[in-house]
Amino acid sequence: MNRFSFLMLLFTAASIQAQEKTDRSFEALIRKNASSFLKNVLDKKDSFQYQVIYTEIKRDAHQRPSFINHYLNVDRNRYFNPASTVKMPVAFTALEKLNGLKGRINAQMAMITDSSYSGQSAVTSDSTAANGLPSIEHYIKKIFIVSDNDAYNRLYEFTGQQYLNESLWEKGYKDIRITRRFVPMNEEENRHTNQLRFFNNGKLVYTQPPAYSRVLFHFPKNKILVGTGHWDKNDSLIHEPMDFTTHNNLPLEDGNLLLRSVLFPQSVPEKSRFHLTKEQYNLLYTYLSELPYESRYPRYDTTEFFDSYTKFFFFRAGKEKIPGYIRVFNKAGWSYGYLTDYCYVVDFKNNVEFMLSATIYVNSDGILNDDKYDYETIGFPFFKEIGTIIYNYELNKKRSIIPDLSNWKKTYR
């Protein structure tokens, strides 16, 4: 091998390594406390494609937080299907768009959705709301408490595909891509969004006309192919990988920063913040952390929607009750064998706070869309053990400044 070839080989190896972020001390912490089950998962990173970000939070004498990210196998170029986690930026963007309308409507007004194009459906009522009418606030509530798909579709239609993506890109999230609703539609149908009408006490106050998105997506040149086979929309088994090239995309680092930008807006640059009111921030903090049993509207069957239904890092595997002194502000998602969760954890009893984000792929048979994934046997236990290790580490960590967590005590209804 000549010197030039050797240098190119070194450069290529360095480039590949640079794409993946792993803090060896963080990996050592996890492995030191890992069970044989977790060690087996960690040893098969190519199979499980896991990525983890643990964010330490340190407070100064004035309670101003600083954030230190620790990475395990994090690579923004390694695709994972974000599933319902894309509902988080859609909810944030919907509230910001409201503010851009300069008071003409608010999140509590009735939002009536019309059918304006092929594949669309109308909404004129919502039996789960106290007044029987749909609204942006009620959709946001359902998105965060139980990850309601229809609520996401309606906020996608309110924001519009073009406004949604361009506003996120302007904030610096260049790799985020939200191209579709969670209902079978083709690319053209997803570019069209419905006419919406807003009512205040029965009086029409604002009409948003149907919109068409002309946004230009920069899809990867190399196709994103997952699995060995998949069931298509006609219930036929196709013996080829599933193509995710044009699907939604939300890298783990971006999702982690999105959540932080809303929980701690002063910690990110001005251009990366969502411009929300104090009341809107409080609305988000409430629904990001509310548990299904605490909701009156909608009222949920807690045998199905148990405490940790969308709280993967804590208690999910056993479906235990979450202690009252712990609050998890988060957004989780699961689909096609991928599990992902972005969360901020607060322990009022022990004065603990930290952020934790992770994703994993658990699909041992390689077939997608068959509803046969290893969520219960591998995915949820992985999240629970990672969460427990970090929580215990935080419990035993010495702090020079005790965090004031009173801001995170919310009233649920």
N, C-alpha and C positions, 0 to 999 in steps of 0.2 A: 504494500500500500504506500503510495507516495504521500509527501507531506501535505499537499493540497487536499487529497482525499481524506486524510486523517483529520485535518482541521474541519472539513465539512461534516465529517461524522460526529466530531465533538459538538459542532454548532447545532446539528440536527438533534442530538441527544439532549443538549441544553434547552432547545426550544420546546421539545416534548415535555421535559421535566418542568419547565417554566409554566406550562399550562395548568399543571396540577399543584394545588397548595396543600401541604401537610406540615403541621408543626409537630416535630418529633416529641417534644415534651407533652403535648396534648395527647398524642397517640399513646405515649407511655403511660399516662394517667389512666386512659381508658383500658389499656391491656392489663395493667396492674390489678385492676378491680373487676375485670371481666370474668364471667363464667365460661365454662368450656363451650357452651352454646354460642356466646357472643364472640369468643376467640375464633371459632370455626367460621362465623360470618365475616369477621374482619380479615381472615386469611384468604377469602375468596372475593376480593374487591371487584374483579372483572365480571364475576357472575352476578353479584348483588348490586354493583354499581352505586354503592352508598356514598353519600357526601354528608358531612357534618360541620356545622359552624357553632362554636360555643363562644358567646360574647360575655366577657367579664365586665361588670359595671363598677366603677370606683367613684366615690363622691369626694369633693373637696370640702373645706370648712364652710362654704356657702351653699352646700348641697348640690352643686353643679356636677352632673355626671360626666365621666369620660368612659370610652368604650374600647375594649381590647378584644379583637377577634382572634380566635384560635381555630385552625382549619384541619380537617381530616379528609383527604382525598377529594378536595373541592376543585372542580374544573368546569368553568362556564361553557366550554365547548363540548362537554359530554351531555348529550340531550337526555332529559327525562320528561315524561309527560306531567305537566303541572296540575292536571285535573282541576279540582275546585279551588286551588289556591289562587287562580286568576280572578276569582270573585273579589278578592281583597282589593287590588288596584281599581277594579271596576266600581266598587262601593265608594272608595276614596274619591275617584274622579267624578262620580255622580254628584257628590256633595259640592265639590269644587265648581262643577258646571252650574249648579243652582246659584252660587254666588255670582257667577258671571252674568246671570240674568237680572241682576240688580233689583232684587226684591219683588219681582213679578210673581214668583211662586216660592213655596217653601216645601220642606221635606214631609210635612204633615198633610198637605192638600191631596185630595183625591186625584189619582192619576189613572185616566181611562185610556186603554190601549186599543187602537183600531187595527184592522187587518188591511194592509195597503199593497201587498205584493205576494207572489207565489210562496207558499210555505208558511206564511205568517198566521198568527191567531190573535183573536181579540180578548181583552179582559175588561169586564164592566163591574165586577164585584169581587170581594174577597171575604169569604165566610170566616176566615181565621182572624180578621181584624175586629177590634171592638166596635167600630161603626159600620162594619160590613163592606168597607171600600178599600181598594188598593192604594198604597202611597209609597213614596220613595223610602221613608223611614221604616215602614213595615217590611218592605223588601230587604232592607239592610239588616234588620233584626233577624229575619229568617235565614239570611245568608250566613251570618256568623254563629247563630245558635245551633242550627242543624244542617247547614250547607245546602239550602234549598236551591234546586236547579232552575225552577221557573222564575224565582226571584232574581237570579243572575241574568236570565234571558231578558227580563223586563228592564233591568238597569243597563244592560248592553244596548238595548233599543233606545233608551233615553240618552245615553252618552253618544251613541253613534260610533261605528267602527273607526271612522277617520279621526274624529275629535279625540276619542279614547287613546288611540295609539300615538297620535302626534303630540298630545299633551304629555304622555309618559316619556316620549323621546326627548322632548324639550327639557324635561327634568333631568336628563342624563341617562335614562334607562334605555340605551340604544338597542339592547338585545332582547327586550321584551317584545313579544308579538302576540296580539290577541285577535284572532281571525274569525272566531265562530261562536255561535250559541251552543248550548247543550241540548240540541234537538236536531234530528237529521235534516240537514240543509246542504245544498251545494255552495260553491264559492260565491257565485253571483247572488244567491239568496241571502247569504250572510253579509254581503255588502249593502243590501237594502235594509233599512230600518223603518219601523212603523210610524204612522201619525199618532201623536199623543195629545190628549186634552186634559187640562188641569182645572179642577173645580174647587171653589171656596164657598162652603155652605150652599151648595147646589148651583152656584153661579159660575159660568164659564169665564175664567180669567186669563187663560193662555192656551194657545194651540201650537204645538211643535209639528211642522209638516213632515211628511215622509222624507227620508234622506238617503242619498246614495254616496257610498264611500269610494273615492278615487285614490285612496292612499296606495303608495307603491311599497309593497313588502319586498325585502331583500332575503329571499329564501336561500338556504344553504345550496351551494353548487353540487355537493355530494348528497345524495338522498339519505334521509334518516330512516333506516329500516330496522325494525325490531321484531324479534321472535323468529320462529321457523314456520309458522302458519297462523291463519286467523279466520274467524267467521265473519262473513260480510253481511251487509244489510238485508240480503235475501236468505239469510240463515244457511248459507253454503260454506263449507270448509274450503278455504283456499290454501293450498300448500306452498305458500310464499310468505315472506315477512310482511308485516304491516307497515305501510308508508306513513311516517309522521312529518314529512318534510314541510307541509303547509299547516300543520296543527299549531295550537297555542304554544308559546314558549315563555318560560319565566325562570331564568337561572337562579340558583340558590342564593348567591350573594345579593342579587337584586331584590328578591323577596324579603330577605333579612333586613336590607336597608329600607325597603318600603315600609315595613312594619315599624322600624325604629323612627322613620321620618314623621310618622303620625303620633307615636307615643312620646317621642322626644324631639319635637320639630326644631328646637334650637341647636340640636347636635349635628344637623346637616346644613349644607350651604343653602342660602335663600332660594336659589333656582330649583333646588331639589325638593322643596317643601310643597305640600298641598295647602293652598290658601283657604283655610277654613275658619269659622267663627269658634269662639269658646264653647258655645252650645253644641256645635257640630262635633267638636273634639270629644266633649262629654258623652254625646250620643254614641260615638264609635267606641269609646272606652267601656261604656256600659254593655253594649252588645258583643264586643270582642270577648268579654269575660263572663257573661251571663250563662247560667246552666239551664238545661231544658226544664227542670222542675220549678225553676223560679219564674217562668213565663206564664202569664195568665192568658195572653193573646199573642200567638196561638197557645193553646194548652196541649202539651205533648204527652203521649203515652211513655212514661219513664221506663217501662220494661224494654222498650225498643230504643228510646232516646235517653239512655242512662247518662250519668254525670260526665263521663269521659268519652262520650260518643264521638266528639270531634277534638278530644284532648289526648293525642297519641302518646305524649311523653309521660303521662301520669295515670297509672291505675287501669289503663285501657284493657290490658290482657285479662284482668280478673273482674272488670266492670265494678270495681269497688266505688264507694262514695269518696269524693274528694273532700279532705278536711276543710272546714269552714275558714280556717286561717290561711289557706292557700288560694290564690287566684291566678288563673292562666289566661292571658290575653293573647289570642292566637287565631290563626286560620290554617286549617288542615285540608288535605285533598287525597282522594284515592280513586284510581282508575287504571285499567289495563295492566295491573300488577305493580303499579307504582304507588307508593305511600309517601306523602310529604307533609311536613308540619313546620310552621314558623310560629315561635311563641316567646312571650315575655312572662317570666314567673315571678310572683311576689309571695313571700311568706311573711305575714304580719306578726306572727308569734315570735319568729326567730330573726326578724329583720334581715331577710335575704332577698336579693333580686338578681336575676340574670336573664340572658336571652339564649335561646337554643333553636337551631334550625337543622333539619335533616331530610334526606330523601333516600329511598331504597327501592330496588326492583326485586320482586319476589314472584317469579312465574316459572316454576321448575319444569313444566311440560312444554314451555315454549310457544304455546298456542294462546293467542289474544282473542278477547271477546267471547270466551267460553265460560266466564264467571268462575273459573277454577284457578284461584290464586292462593299463594301461601301467606295470606294476611295473618291468620290466627296463629299459625305455627312458627312463622319466622318474622314477619313484618312488625306486628304489634309487640311481640316480646323484645325485638331489637330496640324499638323506640322506648319501651318501658325501662329496659336496663340502662341504656345510654342516659335517659332522664334521671334515673336513680343515682347513677354514679356521679353525675354533675351536681345534683341536688345535695348529696352527702358531702361532696367536696366543698360546696359553698357553706354548708352548715358548720364545717370544721375550720373554715378559713378565718384568720384573724383580720379584723377591720379596725383601722384607726379612726374612721368616721362611720357612725351608724346611720344608715340611710333613713330619711324621713319618707315613709311610704303612705302617708295619709291621703295623698292625692288619688290613690288607687282604690280607696274605699267608696264603692258606688251603691246606689239604691236601685234595687231590681223590682220589677213589677210585672 
